[in-house]
């Protein structure tokens, strides 16, 4: 469920709600907006505890959310989420074009592709440096070398890049684009867990 605080709610009142959520064994997720705070309550059947908050001041309303993607819902986050990759803002008012090869296979191919997508107005170059496959005999991507090629293409063509790579490789590589990675494979959740401490945006391709 989500607890919406009133415009006049004091910081102490918000803290009291967060503390009460913890006392009930639930997990609070606090989102502070420009004019009010919203507190997500995560846990089994959290809405059943709504009466426990009835006496707390500063609450405007308590909303039940039955969707499985609570933190991505408009009830929790009414405003668009804008992610910045380099100087490119994704999720704002402007349409951002990303283009590039599924897999980075060589310098000449990548540079030609980068020049082409840049000439067509794309702001972001995408490409797979690390390709996870079911078969160990299939092409696995160029790994670190692929990231170096993407970095070169990025710098020479004025593009940002979003490499598809294993979490450990992106996290430790000095040539990966600052704060960006894609994951579209079975280890997506592991990738997110690895990148979360660095607060790196992750674009999940569906």
URBELHU-V819969 format. One record per residue. N is the residue number from 1. SS is DSSP state (hx for helix, st for strand, lp for the rest). PHI is phi in degrees with one decimal (none if undefined). Layout:
<<N:SS:PHI> <N:SS:PHI>>
//
This chain:
<<1:lp:none> <2:st:-127.2> <3:st:-106.5> <4:st:-97.1> <5:st:-83.8> <6:lp:-76.8> <7:lp:-60.7> <8:lp:-90.3> <9:lp:-61.1> <10:lp:-82.4> <11:hx:-55.0> <12:hx:-65.5> <13:hx:-70.4> <14:hx:-64.1> <15:hx:-62.3> <16:hx:-65.8> <17:hx:-67.2> <18:hx:-60.2> <19:hx:-64.6> <20:hx:-64.3> <21:hx:-60.8> <22:hx:-63.9> <23:hx:-62.7> <24:lp:-83.5> <25:lp:81.2> <26:lp:-103.4> <27:st:-109.9> <28:st:-89.0> <29:st:-127.0> <30:st:-92.1> <31:st:-123.9> <32:st:-98.3> <33:lp:-92.4> <34:lp:-70.0> <35:lp:-119.6> <36:lp:-162.5> <37:st:-108.7> <38:st:-125.1> <39:st:-119.0> <40:st:-83.0> <41:st:-114.9> <42:st:-111.1> <43:lp:157.5> <44:lp:-60.3> <45:lp:49.4> <46:hx:-60.2> <47:hx:-64.0> <48:hx:-66.4> <49:hx:-96.0> <50:hx:-59.2> <51:hx:-67.1> <52:hx:-68.5> <53:hx:-104.8> <54:lp:-60.9> <55:lp:-87.4> <56:lp:-81.5> <57:lp:-76.0> <58:lp:92.9> <59:st:-90.5> <60:st:-89.0> <61:st:-160.9> <62:st:-119.0> <63:st:-114.1> <64:lp:-85.8> <65:lp:-124.5> <66:lp:-102.5> <67:lp:-71.1> <68:lp:-72.9> <69:lp:-104.8> <70:hx:-56.2> <71:hx:-71.6> <72:hx:-100.6> <73:lp:-78.5> <74:lp:-70.0> <75:lp:-65.7> <76:lp:-81.5> <77:lp:-129.9> <78:lp:-67.7> <79:lp:-96.0> <80:lp:-64.3> <81:lp:-90.9> <82:lp:-107.8> <83:st:-109.8> <84:st:-104.8> <85:st:-113.0> <86:lp:64.8> <87:lp:-101.6> <88:st:-99.2> <89:st:-98.4> <90:st:-108.9> <91:lp:105.4> <92:lp:-89.7> <93:lp:-81.5> <94:lp:-95.1> <95:lp:-79.5> <96:lp:-107.0> <97:lp:-100.4> <98:st:-115.4> <99:st:-152.7> <100:lp:155.6> <101:lp:-75.5> <102:lp:-62.9> <103:lp:-134.3> <104:lp:-80.5> <105:lp:-118.9> <106:lp:-178.3> <107:hx:-65.9> <108:hx:-60.4> <109:hx:-61.1> <110:hx:-68.7> <111:hx:-65.7> <112:hx:-63.7> <113:hx:-64.7> <114:hx:-62.9> <115:hx:-62.6> <116:hx:-68.5> <117:hx:-67.2> <118:hx:-66.6> <119:hx:-68.1> <120:lp:-93.0> <121:lp:97.8> <122:lp:-70.0> <123:lp:-101.1> <124:st:-127.7> <125:st:-98.7> <126:st:-108.4> <127:st:-175.9> <128:st:-94.3> <129:lp:-94.0> <130:lp:-136.2> <131:lp:-110.5> <132:lp:-80.0> <133:lp:-123.9> <134:lp:-69.2> <135:lp:-91.1> <136:lp:-70.0> <137:lp:-92.0> <138:lp:-80.3> <139:lp:-60.4> <140:lp:-100.3> <141:lp:92.4> <142:lp:-91.7> <143:lp:61.1> <144:hx:-57.9> <145:hx:-63.9> <146:hx:-63.8> <147:hx:-65.3> <148:hx:-64.8> <149:hx:-64.7> <150:hx:-63.9> <151:hx:-63.6> <152:hx:-65.2> <153:hx:-63.0> <154:hx:-63.3> <155:hx:-70.5> <156:hx:-78.5> <157:hx:-118.5> <158:lp:67.4> <159:lp:-112.0> <160:st:-93.0> <161:st:-132.9> <162:st:-124.7> <163:st:-81.2> <164:st:-88.8> <165:lp:-155.8> <166:lp:-67.9> <167:hx:-56.1> <168:hx:-63.7> <169:hx:-72.0> <170:hx:-65.2> <171:hx:-68.0> <172:hx:-100.7> <173:lp:-78.7> <174:lp:-78.4> <175:lp:-104.7> <176:lp:-66.3> <177:lp:-58.2> <178:lp:-57.1> <179:lp:64.6> <180:st:-152.8> <181:st:-164.1> <182:st:-118.4> <183:st:-142.3> <184:lp:-135.2> <185:lp:-122.8> <186:lp:-66.1> <187:lp:-94.4> <188:hx:-54.5> <189:hx:-68.1> <190:hx:-65.4> <191:hx:-62.1> <192:hx:-62.2> <193:hx:-64.0> <194:hx:-69.3> <195:hx:-85.7> <196:hx:-57.4> <197:lp:-58.5> <198:lp:-88.8> <199:lp:55.0> <200:lp:-88.4> <201:st:-63.2> <202:st:-122.9> <203:st:-99.9> <204:st:-93.8> <205:lp:-83.6> <206:lp:-106.6>>
//
